[in-house]
Amino acid sequence: MSNLLGLEVKKIVETPPEEIERVKEWINTEEYKEKNFARQALVINPVHACQPLGAQLAAHGFEGTLPFVHGSQGCASYYRSTLNRHFREPAPAVSDSMTEDGAVFGGQNNLHEGLENAYAIYKPKMIAVFTSCMPEVIGDDLTAFLKNAKQKGIVPKEMPIPYANTPSFNGTHIHGYDSMLVSVLQTLTEEKKIEGRCTGKLNLIAGCDFNTGDYREYKRILEAFGIPYTVLADISDTFDSPCDGSYHIYAGGTKLEDAADSINGKATIAIGPYATPKTFNWIKDNYSGKHVSMPMPMGIEKTDAFIMKVAELFGKEVPASLKNERGRAVDAITDSHQYIHGKKFAVYGDPDYLMGYVSFLLEMGAVPHHILCSRGSKKVEKELQALLDGSMYGKGCKIYMNKDLWHLRSLLMTDPVDAVIGDSHGKFATRDAKVPLFRFGFPVFDRVNKHRYPIIGYQGAVNMLTEICNKFIDIKDETCEDRQFELMR
Amino acid sequence: MSDKIRKIEGITKESTEALIAETLSVYPEKAKKKRAPHLGANDPASGAACVKSNKKTVPGVMSARGCAYAGAKGVVWGPIRDMVHVSHGPVGCGWYSWGTRRNMMSGITGVTSFPMQFTSDFQEKDIVYGGDKKLKTLLEEAHDLFPLAKGISVLSECPVGLIGDDINSVARASAKELDIPIIPCNCEGFRGVSQSLGHHISNDTIRDYIIGTREYAEPASPYDIALIGEYNIGGDAWSTKPLLEECGFNVKSVWTGDGELEKIAATHQVKLNVIHCYRSMNYMCKVMEEKYGIPWIELNFFGPTKIRNSLRQLAQLFDDHIKAKVEEVIAKYDPIMQAVIDEYKPRLDGKKVMLLVGGLRPRHTIGAYEDLGMDCVGSGYEFAHTDDYDRTAPEMPDATVVYDDPSEYEFEKFADALKPDLIGSGIKEKYVFQKMGIPFRQMHSWDYSGPYHGYKGFEVFARDVDMAINSPTWKLVKAPF
């Protein structure tokens, strides 16, 4: 017998039922909550993933682009399957399968062999390289490795190969998105700036947004304005491609020439200040025209701000169709606000999503009671607090920075709410708390077609509102006494 | 093993070899040379592998493989329900593998079972200064917050091994201090060539830290067995365990689906190990055979034909009491299974299926398809070894294509040529083939259905296969304009 821990050999003892009952009650208490919030090292059910996942999302947003993971192959399989499950779409990406010897010799050989094979087999127009842990820990020099690859003729010299360092032990998926995106733009726009040229277009970056409906919604709004545009990192066709009997490995994405010419744009809007700071800063210094960084246009006010900014940048009137659309959205809101007014919510997610959820809820007269951010800065906290301070419905609401979904569970059990907004991972806590979970975030693994329904713009506000109000009405119908069960609600 | 060699019309050794050559023609020379031995035409008469396996993945080809950590966390450790499993390192690995394998578990979440994501969420400073101290604190916190957890596993992610942390000594010290088993598992993703080494490392860890540290409270009986390599995907163990109990056995522990640490630790006291997934747990069966003299038998719980054969093989190792019970069970279920076959076979007869999965499924499920009248025209594994391919050869028809760790390109090319009516593979492949209009079932996760094991499972399996192949939705794929 080994027993390397040197523990005493014991008979199996079943935990007594009363002890189970005690702990079951205990984990719902204030005392447990305090213990839970005192955690220093252990993270339980975090909301955030790691950088390379976001990098892969950004890479998929460009025409003919093969995402390439420099690192262990298991990483690539994890990012791919996560995207597969959320979108229910293919997510082709390769890895250079670094193994133990890579730790000794570095990853150049794997990278070169991988590039040669990927180029021959999958014929990409662009290869977007990003890293997982291993090369980051051993300190691989991607700049040199890729330069050598081109010098050796492993891939054609003219092939764009943007690359990003995306260590998983720093930041979250939104930072990987930012790093990959800025690298793609830097690579594609190199020497493309032409003095005096203006494409007349708006460049739009949607931020680290996993909802294909949102991308289509931005485009529809711009088309209503009659404004020509280039959506940069456009995943709408990549992750919402037709089923017509044929498979196309590169199903969508921003045309590389449009991305290259985007540097001569009339204006650029980067949505999501927390998901695109690097990209936006670089654009500000290098792109022609005007540059604006804006929050996700969730809810009416934030959509108004977006619409007005677009109108201002292009010197256009807001078209009648959008004015009517706004009116219809407000009509939907005034018709149904009674089902959401005063309801208490807990919300969690990436900073840009949180700003949107909170703003939307406050304008509906709902209360974002617990606001939980898995990874975020003081700046995020301040901006959220400012939103709360601007509304009477924000009174008493609390922000929890750098907390996880096990913290959220304690909050839901000790200080209950009516509903939660987040992603599929919240389903365990909301089941225990017996409240509905609205899956507006990422990932959604357990409901279908959610990514096709926008949550931005006026239409997004209607979509969120409809889902929330009807769920509350469903709950009433399912739980009310017979004598209170009635036709109208 | 099937009795006679089956042939598929239109498939010959020459046609399969031509298909392989044609597929590899786009590869650069070096990659072609590396990949060629991993693709072959099946030779059932030889009963031996026709491909090489368990080699490094060729970089850049788009493999479906995972890593050692995935094999350790996802397969072996994750399903043990009453332990806290810590993904030690950056946040991603644990996050991606959180709840995505469908190893169902009983108990009360956060009280007696822990299907959650526990991580040390490494930051830059942990990489620079090491994570051992953090790990020690984390273990105390876990024990404090989850007092009924029977133990804690510490599963290393890549950086932990690269920066030279010593999780083993932290685990040893903390186990003493907290008086619970804390199992360090050095399963960094860069080790080995696939998930497979993660299984092996985890088996070794069970050998070194767990087995023999507990004893069953009840007295032993001659019918005490353990069910090994059953992960309770979609509730599989809740079909197989009752079936074995119906046959008269005491199933003392399940490794590791819906598993309990202490029952696993006492498994050295059983009379026989029944193994389902050979690939991931043969190591511990061999250890228990050598160390404790416990024999083991490899069975197949997919489809009535294989189940019947398996139960009879099992009964051969026991007395008349068990033999009679097993015959009773077979007699009870045979008509029920025949009714299932009568319902679905007319719609599935002659349909072709291609498989690419892991573990045991690329061979073990073939019989279940055959029970429904279907033929397997291609099969392969993500992370198998030669002994798996040896076992696969007799199950597949003559000259059908066998692929080891195929790239997405190879798999797509083979499907394009063979035009299967169904593909059974994973989530990364599913939507590729569905876009092509080919019906698909995820055969890792049972596509959110299940169980597929045991008699109960076959009913679900047959329904799902029929639903996939004969869904009217496929007729909508081609537009009339």
Interface residues (C-beta under 8 A of the other chain):
Chain A: M1 S2 N3 L4 L5 G6 L7 V9 K10 K11 I12 V13 T15 E19 I20 V23 K24 I27 Y32 K35 N36 R39 Q40 A41 L42 V43 I44 N45 P46 H48 A49 C50 P52 L53 F68 G71 S72 Q73 G74 C75 S77 Y78 Y79 R80 S81 T82 N84 R85 R88 E89 P90 A91 P92 A93 V94 S95 D96 S97 M98 T99 E100 G102 A103 N110 L111 E113 G114 L115 E116 N117 A118 Y119 A120 I121 Y122 S132 C133 M134 V137 I138 P167 S168 F169 N170 T172 S241 C243 D244 G245 S246 Y247 H248 W406 R409 H425 F428 D432 F445
Chain B: V26 Y27 P28 K30 A31 K56 T57 V58 P59 G60 V61 M62 S63 A64 R65 G66 C67 A68 Y69 A70 V86 G89 P90 V91 G92 C93 W95 Y96 S97 W98 G99 T100 I108 T109 G110 V111 T112 P115 M116 Q117 F118 T119 S120 D121 F122 Q123 E124 D126 I127 K134 L135 T137 L138 E141 A142 D144 L145 P147 L148 E157 C158 P159 L162 I163 A171 R172 A175 K176 D179 P181 I182 I183 G189 F190 R191 G192 V193 Q195 R207 D208 Y209 I211 G212 T213 R214 E215 Y216 A217 E262 K263 A266 H268 K291 S407 E408 Y409 E412 G426 I427 K428 K430 Y431 V432 F433 Q434 K435 M436 G437 V477 K478 A479
